[in-house]
Amino acid sequence: MYAILTDDPGLARAGSGDRTYYFVESVDGTTNEPLEGAVASVACWGDTATVEADPERAAVSADGTRATPDSEGHQWGTVCPTDPDYRTDLLERLEELEGDVRLTTLGFPGESFCYCDRCDRQFEDSGYDDRTAWRSAVITEFVADTATRVDGELTATLYPDPYPGHLQERAGIDVRALAAHVDGFLVPLCSPGYETTYWVESLARGFVAELEGLGVDLSIQLSAAEIEPERLAEITRKLEEHADEIVYGTSPDDADTARETIDRLREKSEVPA
């Protein structure tokens, strides 16, 4: 199955793929009205606008670094996942959506986060001896609460690191615990041009192994930027045996590439054996 991911409403309505992921809430804090029939892509804790308006809401590391766009290693602002007001508002916004939902920026913004006073207090009162396990419980509880509010399929985005235990250490994401609450996982493997591709298939195979036996779908996201359709189709063919769905991140500048790639793949699949 082929899909596109976009924040452009015209592309979202064009029906280039079997389904469309549409950015309803983005990491910069911008929002769009949901589109009927499209998967609503929602940034959870990634919200630069909120962090810029109130830096104290940003997750903070043990050395006092705030998760803001101007901090090294951060491309957007990240609200602390234990912020109760933000969590409540986010769940209410998710409940208002109709149909399928994709969650992005789901976990903590790095293994050294968060050490705000609230997180320190909650960890101390949690009964957990290990902070990694506590962080995973925070994220898993949020996803479980989300699952009760979403009336369609729920997809969680994973950072592209399938090595066992790394996602839990990095972001508080316990894949096996989340699998009980989601229908699938989406992994972005994006690189403009894809001059080399061995790493793409390696990571895809790693996630197949990590998700084995969990009963969830695996979607792989590719970039349609700065690449020829036949090259993108070639990469897709290498990944199709590992994924249930290939999603092309696209914009008006490269929409023709995504569309032509999908057309080529469909034509080949329809050729009689």
N, C-alpha and C positions, 0 to 999 in steps of 0.2 A: 504494500500500500504506500502511496506517495502523498505527501502533504506539503503545504507551504506555511511559513511563519512570517507575519508581517505586521506593521503598525499602520499600513496604508489601507483605508477602507475600500478604495476602488479595487486594489489587488485582492483583498479579502473576499470581495463579492464576485470576482472573476471566475472562480471555480476551477482554477488550474489543476489542482490536485484532487485526491479523493476526499480530503477534508482540509480545513484551514484553521491554523492557530492564529489568533488575533490578540494583539497587546491591548488589554483593557486597563492595566495599571503597569507602568514601566518604572525602572529603577531610578529615573531622574525625577519621579514624582508626578509625571503627566498622566492623565487619564483619558480614556476614550469610552464612548458609549458602546456597550456590548452589541455584537451583531448576531442576529438570529442564525442558528445553524453552525456558527463558528465556535471553536474551542476558546474560551476566555483565558488568556494568559495573564496571570496576576503575580506581580512582584510582592513577596511577603514582607520581609524585613528590610529589603533594599528600597530606600526611599530618601533620595538626596534632598528633596525639597523639605521634608520634615526635619532632617538632621541639620540643614542650614538654618532653618527657622529656630530650632532649639537644639544646639549641639549637645546639651546634657542628656538628650534621649539616645545618642549614639552609643553603641556598644563600646566598651573600653577594655584595653588589654591590661595585663598585670603591671606593665610599666607606665600605665597612664595614657597610652595612645588611644585616641578616639578613632572609630571607624568612619572617617570622613573622606571625601574624594581627594583632598589634598594630602592625605597620609600615604606614606609609601606602601605600595602593594594593594591599594584600594582604588577602584575606578568609580565607585559610587558610595553614598552614605548608607550605613546600615543601622537601623534602630535595634536596640537591645531586645532580644526575643522574650524577655520576661517583663517588658513594659506592659502593665495590665490594661491601661486605657487604649494603647495602640492595638493590642491583641484583641480586645473586645470589638473595636471599630473594624478591624480587619475581618474578623469572623462575621460580623453583620454585613459587610460588603460582599463577602463570598456567598452568604446565604441568599442575597438578593439576585444572584446570577442564575440564569436558567441554562440547563444543558451541561455540557462537558467543561471541565476546568483544568488548567495546567498551573501548577505552583512553581514559581522560580524564587531564587534567593531564599531558599527555605531554611537554611541552618544558621549557625553562628558564623561570623565572617573570618574565622581563623582559629587555630588551636589555642591561641593565647587569649581568646575572648570567651566570656565577658567576666570582668572583675569589678563591676560597679557594686556599690553598697547593697543594692537590692539582690543581685545575684549571689554575693557573698552570704548574705543573710538566708536566702532561700536554700542555698547549698548546705549551710550549717544545720538548717532545720529539716532537711529532706530525709535524713536517715541513710543517705549514700556516703560511702567512704571514698569513692572515686569520683572526681569531678567530671570526667569524661562520660561516665554512666549517667550522672545527673543531667548533664547537658542533653544527652540522647533522650532521656525521659521527658525533658521540656519540649523538644521538637516532636517526639512521637505523640505526646498528648495533644499538641496543637493540630497535627495532621488527623488524629482520631476525631477531634472535635470538628474539624473541617469536613471530614467524610460524612458526618451526620447531617451536614447542612447543604451539601451539594447533591442535586437531584440527577446528575448525569455521571459520566465516568470521571475519575479523578486521576490525574497524572502528576507525578512529582519529578522535578528536574534534579539531576545528580551532577555534581562536579565530576569531570572526567578522570577519576582515579579509582580503578576497580580493585586495587590491591587490598586484600582482606584487612579490615580494621582501619584503613586510612580515612574513609569518609567519616567514621565515627570520631576519630581523633581530630580531624580537621574541622568539621562543622557540626558535630553532634548528630549526625545522620546515621541511624542504625537501619540499614537496608532491610534486614530480615524483620525487624519490628514494624517498619513502615509498610511492608508488603501485605500486612493484614488489613490495611486501611485504604490502599490505593489499587487502581486497576492496572497501572503501568508506570514505568519510569522512562524519562527522556534524558538522553545524554548528548550535550552539544560537543561535537568534534569539528570545530570551525577553524578554517585557515584560508584566507584569501589566496586563490591560485593553486593551492595544494601541490607545491613543487615536489614534495616527497609525501608518500602516502602509507609507508609501512606502519607508521605509528597509529594510523586510523584503524586499520584492521586489527592490530594488536590490542588496542583499547577495547574495540568492539568484542573481540573474543574474550577478553578479560571480564567484561560485564556479563557475557553469556554464562561464564563459569560462576560468577558471583551470584547471579539470579537463578541458577539452576534449581528446579524443584519448588520455586516460590509461587508459581502459578500467576505470574504477572507478565504483561507485555513489555517489550523493549523497543523504544523508538530512538533512532540515531539522527541527530540534527547536523546537516552540512551547510556550508556557506555557498551561495551562488555568485559571490563577488569575484571579479577578476579571473574568470575561468571560462573556457569554452564548453559548450554543452556536451560534446562528445567526451571530453575529459571528465566532466562531472558524472556523466552516465557510466563511464568506465569505473570510476570509484564506487558508484552506487552498486554496480553489479558485484563488486567484491564484498560488499557489506550485506547484501540482501539475504544471504543465507544465515546471517547472524542476527538480523533484526526483523521485527514484525512490521516496522514502518520506517521510511526514510522521510525526514522533514527538511525542506530547503528554506533556510532563512533568506528572505529576499526583500528588495525595495524596488521602487520604480526604475532605478538605474540598471538593475539586473533581472528584472521580471521576465524578460524575453529568454534569458538563459535558463531560468527555472522551468518555464513553460516548455521550451524546446527539449530540455533534458527529459522531462516527464513524457512528452510525446514520443521521443526516441525509445524510451524504455517500454512504453506501452506497445509501440509498433513491433518491437522485437519479440515481446511476449506473445503477440498475436500471430506471429509467423508459424505456419504449420510445420510440425516436426518432420 
